[in-house]
């Protein structure tokens, strides 16, 4: 399987996923008043970004310029990364209530950075900065309660 086929398959699946999320988010209804954007705001933004990313991948890697066959990617290479990424997210879901938001998010970010070729220490540092910014956005910007400390201690 060549890079071109991988790019076509990935781009098409990401584009379709974004479109499906966008379509599903238009069905969200809330019976009580919420913010002016409504419950579909974030899913629509995520859907638009996914669709844009999928379309970009289709245009640049799949449909656009041809990639030489000697740069082919083994079929298992992408699948192994996806499996490890899914395990990292599952581990994040398990660790979040035990470690708190910032440590768990930092570890997950470092795992994903390492998975895609980064150095673990750099991933951990970037993850810590990312986690603190996200924490501030979620807690102070959106008013959401996140587990700050281990075993569910709130803000």
LUMBA-111795 format. One line per 5 residues: number of its first residue (from 0); for each residue x, y, z of C-alpha. Coordinates in Angstrom, 2 decimals, padded with zeros to 5 digits. Example, Ala and Ser with C-alpha at 12.3 -4.5 7.8 and 13.67 -1.06 7.14 Angstrom:
# LUMBA-111795
0> 012.30/-004.50/007.80  013.67/-001.06/007.14
This chain:
# LUMBA-111795
0> 000.00/000.00/000.00  001.51/003.35/-000.97  001.43/006.67/000.84  -001.06/007.87/-001.76  -003.57/005.16/-000.85
5> -003.05/005.73/002.85  -003.60/009.47/002.37  -006.75/008.87/000.33  -008.19/006.43/002.86  -007.29/008.57/005.88
10> -008.46/011.81/004.26  -011.77/010.33/003.17  -012.46/008.73/006.54  -011.57/011.91/008.46  -013.71/014.03/006.12
15> -016.66/011.65/006.48  -016.23/011.55/010.27  -016.26/015.34/010.42  -019.39/015.47/008.27  -021.12/012.86/010.45
20> -020.25/014.71/013.65  -021.50/017.96/012.12  -024.78/016.36/011.06  -025.28/014.74/014.46  -024.50/017.94/016.38
25> -027.37/019.76/014.66  -029.78/017.40/016.45  -028.73/018.47/019.96  -031.62/020.08/021.83  -031.67/021.43/025.36
30> -034.88/022.26/027.20  -033.29/024.85/029.48  -031.58/028.10/028.41  -027.86/027.80/027.83  -025.17/029.95/026.34
35> -025.97/031.77/023.06  -024.02/029.25/020.98  -026.00/026.31/022.35  -024.91/022.71/022.90  -023.84/022.20/019.27
40> -021.14/024.90/019.26  -018.14/022.80/020.25  -019.10/019.70/018.22  -019.67/021.87/015.14  -016.24/023.46/015.57
45> -014.64/020.02/016.00  -016.55/018.73/012.95  -015.41/021.67/010.84  -011.78/021.17/011.86  -011.97/017.44/011.15
50> -013.57/018.01/007.76  -010.98/020.66/006.90  -008.14/018.35/007.94  -009.58/015.44/005.95  -010.07/017.60/002.88
55> -006.52/018.95/003.18  -005.17/015.42/003.44  -007.17/014.37/000.40  -006.01/017.33/-001.67  -002.34/017.37/-000.67
60> -001.55/013.71/-000.13  -004.13/011.74/-002.00  -005.46/013.54/-005.01  -002.67/016.04/-005.55  000.93/015.22/-006.28
65> 001.88/011.57/-006.70  004.07/010.04/-004.03  006.80/007.69/-005.30  006.28/004.01/-004.50  009.61/003.71/-002.68
70> 008.14/005.85/000.10  005.41/003.33/000.78  004.18/002.83/004.32  003.70/-000.70/005.67  000.03/-001.47/006.28
75> 000.65/-002.28/009.94  002.53/000.97/010.70  -000.53/003.22/010.81  -002.63/000.63/012.60  -000.06/000.12/015.34
80> 000.07/003.86/016.05  -003.72/004.06/016.13  -003.87/001.19/018.62  -001.21/002.78/020.84  -002.98/006.15/020.63
85> -006.28/004.50/021.64  -004.51/002.85/024.57  -003.06/006.23/025.58  -006.54/007.78/025.57  -007.97/004.83/027.51
90> -005.17/005.18/030.05  -005.94/008.90/030.25  -009.58/008.16/031.07  -008.51/005.77/033.82  -005.79/008.04/035.27
95> -007.71/011.34/035.17  -009.72/010.81/038.37  -006.68/009.35/040.19  -003.99/011.84/039.19  -005.99/014.96/038.44
100> -006.30/016.91/035.19  -002.85/018.47/034.77  -000.71/015.37/035.55  -002.92/012.98/033.54  -003.10/015.33/030.56
105> 000.66/015.90/030.68  001.33/012.15/030.65  -001.10/011.55/027.80  000.43/014.37/025.78  003.93/012.96/026.38
110> 002.80/009.48/025.33  001.30/010.78/022.10  004.33/012.98/021.38  006.64/009.98/021.88  004.41/007.84/019.70
115> 004.85/010.30/016.84  008.62/010.70/017.17  009.06/013.33/019.86  011.27/013.08/022.91  009.41/012.06/026.09
120> 010.85/014.91/028.19  009.86/017.52/025.61  006.42/015.96/025.30  005.96/016.04/029.06  006.99/019.70/029.26
125> 004.75/020.70/026.34  001.96/018.58/027.82  002.24/020.36/031.16  001.97/023.77/029.50  -000.92/022.54/027.34
130> -002.69/021.06/030.37  -002.41/024.26/032.43  -003.75/026.36/029.55  -006.61/023.91/028.97  -007.36/023.81/032.68
135> -007.59/027.61/032.79  -009.82/027.64/029.72  -012.17/024.94/031.02  -012.40/026.04/034.66  -012.27/029.83/034.42
140> -013.38/030.38/030.85  -016.17/027.80/030.59  -016.93/027.23/034.26  -016.45/023.46/034.16  -015.34/021.52/037.21
145> -012.26/019.36/036.61  -010.46/017.08/039.05  -007.39/019.07/040.01  -005.86/016.82/042.62  -005.74/013.05/042.96
150> -008.92/011.21/043.88  -011.33/013.90/042.76  -010.29/016.96/044.76  -011.96/019.86/042.95  -010.82/023.45/042.41
